[in-house]
Amino acid sequence: MANKYSITKEQTAALIKEFGKNEQDSGSAEVQVAILSERIRNLTEHLKVHKKDNHTRRGLMKLIGKRRGLLKHIKERNIDEYRELIKKLGIRDNI
């Protein structure tokens, strides 16, 4: 059973369909960034309620770091694709 702060298989499939090259493309950097962004949103909402949950905060920081590395890779590879991705996901350009 998935944690309510994680994302479901259906949400993951929808993100793969939207950001992937095809239905089985779960490994591309764009899809991984989209999945991480959804998990980060869920954990951020959790931390708004549970301010002292430092274990979750540490996990959130690790996810943010992982997403940042993937975004850096995408930006180095193709700047236009990077700009389109951050616009779709609604995240800031701070890399």
C-alpha positions, 0 to 999 in steps of 0.5 A: 500500500502506498503512503498518502504522501507518496504518489499512486501508480495511477498518478505515476502512469499519468505523469509518464504518459504526459512527460514521457516519449511513450507509455513505457518511458519511466526512466527519462530525466523529464519523467523522473523530474515530474514524478519527483515534483509531485512527491515534493508537493505532497511532502511540502503539504505534509510539512505545512501541518507537521512542522516538527517532522524533521525526518520527513524534512530530510527526505524532502531535501534529498528529493529536492537535491535529486530533482535539481541534479536531473534539471541541471542535466536537462538544462545542459543537454537542451535549454529549450526543453528545460524551459518548457519542462519547468514551465509545465511543472510550475517550478522556478529556474534556480539552476 
